[in-house]
Each structure stands twice: as C-alpha cells, then as structure tokens.
Amino acid sequence: MRQGTDPLDQGAGTGGLLRQPKAVWATAGASVVAFMGIGLVDPILPSIAKGLDATPSQVSLLFTSYFLITAVAMLVTGFVSSRIGGKKTLLVGLALVVVFAALAGTSNSVGELVGFRAGWGLGNALFVSTALAVIVGAAAGGSAAAILLYESALGLGMACGPLVGAVLGDMKWRYPFFGTAALMAIGFLAITVFLKEQPRPARKTSLLDPVKALGHGGLASAAASAFFYNYAFFTVLAFTPFVLNMSPYKSGGVFFAWGVLLAVFSVLVAPRLQERFGSLKVLGGSLVLLAADLVVLGYGNHATAVAATIASGAFIGLNNTVYTELALGVSDAPRPVASAGYNFVRWFAAAAAPYLAPKIEEWSDLHVPFVVAAVAAVAGAVIVWVRRGVLVREVVHGAPGRVRSASPSGV
C-alpha cells in the first residue's frame, strides 16, 4: 500500500518526477522502447502468418520463445549485473536486442523468426531487469518517484508498441523489427553518454539467489498469483489479434487505446485506489473484473470483443502496478534478487499462454481460451485472498498500526 511515511517513498509528486538527471531519462527512454517490443508484433501477427505461410499457433511462438528465454534469463541478470555493473549490463542487453531485432527482420521462415525473438528476449531480460534498479539508484525524489517513472515508461511503451507496429507493419511486416533495432541503438548511445557506472553490490549475486528468495512465503505467494494473472494478460495480448482479425492499422488502434488505458490506470488511478482501499483489495477486485471482461470478450460479438479488449487495459494497468510493488516490498531479499525470483515464475505463464490459447481453440472452439484465461485470473485472486496474511507487513516508518501490502511488478 502507499500508506505510511517512509522517507524513501517521499517526493513522488509531479515536480519530483520530472526533475530527474539525464541518466534517468536516458534509461527511461530506452525502457519505453524495450516495452514497445512486447506489443510491437501484436497488430502484425496475422500479416506475419500470411507472409511466412504459418498457422496462428506457430506465429504465437514469437511470444513463447521470447518470454521463455526471458524467464530463464531472470536467474542470470543479477549474477551478471553484480559482476560487471548496471551500466554494462544495460549495454549488453541493448546490444543483443539491436542485433536480434535486426536479424528478425531478415527472417525467411517462422522458425528463424522464433529463434531470433528468443535472442531478443535474452537482451530484453538483461536490460529490463536492470533498468528499474538503475532508475531507483539514480532518480531524484526517492524510490516512489523512480517506480512511478518506470511504470510510466512501461505504460507508454505498451501503448506505443502496437501503434508503431501497425504503422510500420502496414508497409511491410519486417519493418517494425528494423525500427526497434534502430531505436534501441539510439538508446544504447544515450546510456553510453549520460549514465555513469552504478555502484556494484557489496555481495555478488549467485545464480540460485532468486530461487532461494522464493522461499519467503510472501514473495512465493505474489509470484504464484502473478503466474495465473500473466496467463490471462498474455492471452489478451497474443491471442486476441487473431480473434479480432483486423487490418494492422485497426488492430494497432485497438491496442493503442488498450495501452493508453493501461498507462493511465497504472500511473494515475492505481495509487489513488491503493490509498483508499489498500493494495490487496485493489488487486483482488481487479483480477475478478479482468476475469469477467475476458468472458465478455470471448462470447461477445465483434464490437463487444473490441470494447472488452480495450477495457482489459484498465485492469491490467492496475494489476501491473500493485504486483510490481508487491515483488519489491514483500520480501526481505534485496530488491533485484526478489524481482528476479518473482519474474522467473511469472514469465513462464507469459510463455505458455500465447502457445496454449490457439491450441485450446483448435481442440475446442473460439470461446474456451478466454474461459481458461478468466479461470486463471480468478485463481490469481484466490491466492491473494487465501495468502493475504503473508502479503502484508508492518511499515517500519509511519503511523502505528498501518500495514504495507507488498505490491508486485508488472513487465
């Protein structure tokens, strides 16, 4: 929750948020492009399938390979950054994205494209997992301002990714990949120039530290809930474009509106709801509403499905913010280690959903994948309710009797 007066959480107002060093803006700008890469292929999935003569389930492997590698790489990111430093880790991640995004644009088969997306996922994992720690370390205004800035970058990237993918993909499905490579190259130069090397941790992180961190009941519960939530989230992101079956421009417009709602609810609405109702109530309620929205999406007509897709961005935005704070706050483990363990678990669901949803449709019908996703969202809410006792802890600084919900992280 956002209650209490921890000095680290002060200064998150608009003034504090905007008055940041160049290094923070450079890292945040590159983060926007990194998050753009997640939804970039959304509007062009049908075009890629047509261009490479592939089925929806084959094309969905673009997400599966990306997030499967991202999940495993979470065990490596802390190990690497604690040895070579935050700046070098960011640059290695950016360099990998530039190389593999460019190679993805040259693919002549869906197998090649899936493989290059896997390399892209490794680079993105190194960058994204380190970027939050770098922003927190370099930002003015405390950790709350840093997290808000990071969530703003996430929301802006998720909103712009489908739009950029639509504009470039309407010309040729290969162009969004080349565009991402060019933008990430600019981010590489900006971080090289503006970001100073960050202090390395006093203790080097081992490959097993994130797994050991999951021994904490609160972090394990947050990760388990986020696993089911991510399945629902990425059913929307990876499967819905095939259901809507729209042109790249129209699909890009739908997911741009979805991303705008995601950004607004993540950055502006979530903090206010958390302050009023508490993080766990906001999270549980939002997961149930997401489940209802998924059922409407699956059973409604085309116009209803479009509206439900856009509306899901609001619930996803709320969930991302609360989950991010949970992962960073519920455990006593260092933030990078706790975040890595949490992300290691949840990204496996992001890898599973894009592959399973089309398969479930093949085995049954168009409605069932959304019912399965809705059940997953409800399962996430049930875990939050059953394990609510370990998902809160007393605030060290602040008014007596107040509790702070450990709130988890989004992408």
N, C-alpha and C positions, 0 to 999 in steps of 0.2 A: 504494500500500500504506500501511498505517498504522504502518510501521516508522520508526525514527528519532526524534529528539527536537527537532524544530523547535519553538521557543518558541511559534510561532503555533498549534501543534496541541496544546498542553498545556491542562489544565483542562477536559477534556470529560467529566469524571465527573458523576455524578448531581447532586452538590451544585452544581457549576458550571453544569450545565444548567438547574437550577430557579431559581437566584438570578439572575434577569435583570431589567433595567429594564422599567418599564411599557410603554415604547415598543416593546420587543422582543415582549412578549406581545400587544400590540395588533396588530402586524404579523403575528405568527404566527397569531393568531386569525382575522384576515381571510384569511390564506393557506389555512387549513383550509377556509373557505367557498369560496374560489376553486377549490381542488382538488375540492371536493364537486361543483362544477358540471360537471366532466368526466364523472363516472359517474352524475350525477343522472338523466339520461334513460334509463339502461340498462333499469330494470325496466318502464318505461312505453313503450318503443318499440312493442311490439305494440298497446298502447292508443292511442297517437298515430296509428299506421297505420289503426286501425279508426275513430277519431274523425274523421280527416281524409280517409278513403277513399283511402289511399295505399298503395303497394307497399313491401315491405322496402327495396328499393334506393333508392326516393325518400326514405324516412324516414332511411336511413343518411346522406343528405346533411346531416343535422343535425351529424354529426361531421365530414364532409368540409369543409363551409363553415367550421366553427369552427376546424379545425386548418389549413386552407389560409390563412386570414387570419392566424392565429397565426404561421405560418411566415414569411410576408412581413413581418409586423409586427416580427419579431425584428431586422430591419435598421433599424427606426425607433426602437426603445426606447432604445438607447444615445444616439442622436442627440438624442432628446427629453430624457432624464434629465440629460445632460451640460450642457444649456442651461437647464432650468427647475428642476433639482434633484430628488433622490429623492422627497421628500415630495410635491411637486406632481405628479410622475409617477404615484405610487401613487394619489393622489386622483382624477386624471383617469381612470385605469384603472378604479377603483372606480365612479366616476360613470357611465362607459359601461356597465359591467356592470349596474348598477341599472336604467338606462334600458332597455337592450335585453332584459334578462331579463324585466322587466315587460311590454314590448311582445310578447315571445314568448308570454306567457300570454294575450294577446288575439288571437292569430293565428286566421284563419278558413280558411287554406289551407296546404298544406305548403310552398309557395313563400314565403309570408310568414314562416313559422317558420324556414325555412332562412336567409332574409335576416337576420332578427333574431339568429339564432345567430352569423352572421358578424360582426355588430357586437359581440356579446358576446365573440367570440374576440379582437377587437382590444383591448377593455378588459382582458381577462384577460391578454393578452400584455404589455401595459404594466405591469400590476400584478405578475404572477408573476416576470417577468424582473428587475424592480427590487427585489422583496421580499427575495430572497436577499442582494443587495448591501447592502440596508439592515440586515438582520438581522446580517450579518457585521460591518458597521460599528458597530452599536450594542450587540452582545451582549457580556456578560461571560464570560470564560473562553476567549477565543481563537477562531480560525476553526473548529476541530473541533467545539466546543460549538455554534457557530452553525449549521454544516451539519447536525449531528445534530438540532437543534431544527427546522430547515427540513424535513428528511426526516421527522421526527415529524409535522409539520403535513401534509405530503404524504400520509403513510400514513393518518392519521386522517381526512383529507378524502376520500381514495379509498374508505375503509371506510364512512364515514357517508353519502356521496353516494347510493349505491343504496338504502340503508335509508330515508333521508329521501324520496327519490323514490318509493319504494314506499308509504310511509305516506300521503303527500300525494296521490300519483297514484292510489291506490286510491279516493279520494273523487272526484277529477276530474283528468284529465291536465294541466290548466292550472295546478293549484295548486303543483307543485314550482317552476315558473318564478316565480310570485309570491313564494314562500317564499325563494328565492335572492335576489331583489331586496331583500326586507326585511332579510335577514341581512347582505347587503353594505352596505346603508345604515347598519346598526349599525357595521360595520367602518369605514366612511367617517368616522363620528362619533368612533370610538375613536382612529383615526390622527390626525384633526384635533386632538384634545385632547392626546394623550400623546406623539406623535412630533414632535421638534424637526427643523428643516430640517437635512439632511445636507450636509457639505462637498461642493462640486462638484469634479469632476476638474480638475486643472491644465490639461489639454488637452481640448478639446471633441472628441467622437467624430463622425466623418463617417459617412455612410450606407454607404460602401464598406469601412470598417474591419473589420466582421465577416467580409466576404468575403475581404479580404486576409489576415486571421488564418488562414483555411483553407489558405493557402499553406504553413503549418507541417505537415510530414509526420505528426507525431503527432496533432495535432488533426484533420486531414483523415481519418486512419485511424479515429479514435474516432468521428467523425461518420458515416463510411461504414458502420461496423459498427452503430452505433446506428440508422441508417436501416433496415437489414434487421430489426433487433430490434423497432423500433417497428411495423413492418408486422405482425409476429407478435403483439405486445402488443395492438394495436387490432383485430386480427381477433377476439381473445378478447373484448374489451370491447364491440365494436359489433355483431358478427355472432352471437355465442353466444346472446343473449337470444331471437333468432328460432328458433334450433335447439332450445333448451330448451322454448320455448313454454309458459311457466308464468304463473300469475297474478302481478300486481305484487308482492304480499306474498311469495310463494315465490321469485320471481326476485330481489327485494330481499334476501331472506335468504341466497340463494346468493352474491350479490355482496358482501354484508356480510361473510360468512365469508371470501370471497376477499380482501377489503380488509384484514381483520384479519391474515391471513397475510402479505399484502404489507407491512403496517406492522411486524409482528414481525420478519420476515426482513430488512427494510430497516434497521431501527434497532438491533436486538439481535443478530441472527445474522450479518449481513454483516461487521461489524467483526471479530468473532471468527474467522470463516473467512478473512478477508483477512490477519489477523495470523498465522494458522497456515500458509496455503497460498500467499498472495500474491494480489494483485488480479486479475492476468490469468488465473491458473488458475481462480480462483473464477468469473470472468466467462465464460470459455470453457466450463467444465463446466456452468454454469447454463444457458447458451444451448442446449447439446446436450440437457440434461434437459428444457428447455422444448419443444424440438422433439419429443422422444419423447412428452411429455404431450399435445401438440397432435394427434399421430397417434391416441393413445388416445381423446382427446375426439371426434375425427371419426368413428372406427369403432366406438366402444363403444355399448352400449345407453344408455337414458335415465339410469339410475342412475350408470353409469360416466361419462357425459358430465358429470353434476353434480359428481361427485367430482374429475374431471380439471379442470374449470373452477375449483373451489376451490383445488386443488393448484397450479394455474398461478400463483396469487398469491404463493407462496413464491419461485418462480424470478424472477418479475417484480420482487419486492422486492429480491432480491439484485442483479439487473441494474441497477435504478434507482440504487442507492447507488454501485455501482462506476462506472457511466457518469458519474454526477454528479461524482465526484472526478476522473475522467479529464479531463473537459472543463475543469475548473477548474485542473488541475495540470499537464497535459502540455505546454501552450504557454507561451511567454514573453510572450504578449499579456496586457494587463490582463484580470482575470477577467470583467468584464462584457462585454468585446469577444469574448473566446474563447467564453463561454457563448452569446452571441448568434449567432455563426457556427455553432457546433455545433447549436444549436436550430433555426436556419434550415434546415439539412439534414434533421434527423431528423423535424421536424413534417410534412414533405411526405409521409413514409410514413404518418404518423398520419392524414393527409387521404386518402391513396389506399386504405388497407385497408378502411375502412367502405363505400366505394363499390364496390371491386372484388370483395370477398368475395361479396356477394349476386349480382353479375353472373356470377362464376365458377360459382356454384351453378346459375344459370339456363342457362348454356352446357353444364354437365356434370351433376354431382349434388352431394348434400349433403357428401360426404366430401372432395372436391377442394379447397375453400377452405382446409381445415385442413392438407392436404398441402402446399399452396403456402406457407402460413404457417410450417410446420415447415421447409421448404427455406430460407425466408428467415432463420429463426433459425440454422440451420446455416451459412448464408452469413456471418452476423454473427460466428459463432465462428471460421470460417476466416480472416476478415480479422484478427481478434485474433491468431491463431496466426502467420499469414504476416507481419504487421506488428508483431510483439511487440518487435522491436528498437527501433522508434521510439516505442513506447508506454511506455517506461520511461526514467527519467533519474536521475542520482545525486542523493542528498539533500545539500544544502549543509551542513545541520547534522545531526549524528548519527554513528552508528558507521561506520567506514570500510568501504567495500565494499558497503554496503547500497544498494538502489535503491528508488525510489518509483515505483509504477505510476501514471501519470496516470489517475485514475478519473473517468468521465463522470457527468453529471447526469441525473436522472430526468425530471419533467414539465416 
